[in-house]
């Protein structure tokens, strides 16, 4: 009888633990729902040298009406980055077409390399002039556009990686209460392929 009880307990533990460890559709849906904050439209992409590009910054799962926000963009600053991206500007996206939204930014350039690129830190501030006229809770698919260039890299013998990162993302309501816009995915990786 004790052997039977032992086997039944072993089967119970085996099936119970294995059912916990198995991914299900509902778990995957929950993972997707946790993506929030300011982030780039894509995680990574391949680009060509000697060209200009535009990337879209989105805001997902905004939980409260937001009157103002500030954040930084770090260009070529990840530990494994090559200094190949040249910042041009950041602009309001189509979700901010109302003229009461004001965007201001300040570029802190690092030393400029031979290819014209540098490790830059861009401080961005966005605010609405209207009394309690902020962004309502929800998702914004085209909040900002970041424009940058990649110089001629014909001397390169291999594929090159760099990135644009979002950091120090903060926002507030009209009353001054904090709104969480920290990105769950803060880096857009750019790979320049050698042809």
N, C-alpha and C positions, 0 to 999 in steps of 0.2 A: 504494500500500500504506500509506503514512504517513497518508493521508486516512482510510482504513478504520480504522486503529489509533486515530486521533484521535476518530472518531465512536464507536467502541466504548468508549473511555475516558470520553467525554462521557456516553453513555447509562448506563454503570456508575455514575458519580458522581451523575448526576441521579436514577436510581432508588434508589440506596443512601441518599442524603441525604433524599429525600422519604419513604422508608420509616421513617427515624429520626424525622422530624418528625411523623408521623401518630400521633394518639392511638389506643390500643388498649384493649380491656376490661381487660387485665391491668394496664396503667398506671393506669387509673382505680381499680381495686381496690387498688392499692398506695397511691394517694393517700388513700383512705378509711381504710386500715389505719394511716396515720400520725397520725390524730387521737387525741390522748391527753391525759391530765392532767385537772385540775379544769376543768369548763366548764358553762355553762348548757345546758339541754335544747334551747333554740332559739337561733338567731343574732339574730333580730329578731322583733318582733310589733307590731301596732297595738293601742292601748288607748284607753279612754274616760276623759275627765276625771271628777273627782268620784267615784272608785271605788277599791277596794282589790284588790290582786292578790298572787298567790304564784307564784314562779318556782322551778324545781327545778335544783339543781346536781348534776351527775353526775361520776363519776370513771371514766375509761376507760383501758384498757391498763395497769393497775397491775402493775408488774413484780416487786415484792417484798413480803413481809409487812410491813405498816405498823402501827406501834404508836401514832404520834402525827403530827399535821400542824398546820400553821399557815399562814394566808394572810390577805389583806386584801380587802375589798370596797370599791370606790370608787363612790360614788353621785353622779351629776351632775358628774363630774370630767373627762370627755373634753373636748378643746379645742372641739368643736362642740356641746357639750351646753347645753341650757337647764336652769335649776335648777327642776325641776318634780316630782321624786320625793321622797317622804317615807318614810324608813326606819322600819319598825315593829320587826321582829326577825328573827333567824335561828334555825331549829330543826333538830334531827336529823331526817333523813328515815327512811323505812321500812327502809332498809338498815342503820341504826344502832339497831335496836330493843332490842338488848341493853343493860341498865342499866349495864353496866361501862364504857360509853362516856360520857365527860364532855365537854360542850361549854361553852365560856366565850367571851364576846366583850365588847369595849369599843368604844363609839361615840365618835369624835372629831367633833363637829359643827362645821360651818362657820357663818358668820353666817346667821341665818334671814331669808329674804326675805319680802316682803309676803304671798305665797301660802302660807307656812308651811314651804316646802322649804328645804333647805340642801345644801351640798356636803360630804358626809360621808365619813369613812374609818373602816371598821369592822375592828378587829383580831380575828381568830378563832383559837381554839386548840381542838383536839380531841385527846383522848388516851384510851387504854384502861387501866383500873386493874389488869387481870389480867396476870400474868407471861406474856409472849409471847402475848398474846391479841388481836393486831391483825387488820387486814383482810388476807385472803389475796389473792394475785395474781388479777386478773380485772377485770371491769367492774361498776360500781355505778351503777344508773340513777336512784336516789333517795337520795342521800347527805345533802343538806341542802335545806331550803326557805327561801327569802328572802321575807319579807312586806313589802310597801310600799304606799303610797297615792299617788294623784295628786289634787291639789286641784282645785277648780273653776277652770277656765281660760276662762270665758265672755268675758272681755275680749280674748282672743287673736284675731287676724285671719288666722292661718295655721296650718298644721300645725307641730307642735313635736317636736323630737327630743331625747332624753336617753339615758342608758345606765347600766348597772351593769357594772362591770369587776372581774375577779379579778386580783390582783397578789401578788407576793412569796410564791407558793405553794411550800412546803417540807414535807417529811415525813421520817420516820426509822423504822428498824427498832427492835426492842427493844434491840439491841446499840448503837444510836446511829449506824448507817450511814445515809447519805443515800439517800432514795428520790425519784426524779424524778416530781413531779406537776405540773410547770409546764404550763399550758394551751397547746394549740396554737391555740385560739380563746378569747380571754380576755374578749370584750365581748358583752353582750346589749344590743342597740339597741331602744329603745322609742320608738314614734312615736305621738303623740297627734293624732288627726285633728280638724280643725275642721269642724263640721257646720253 
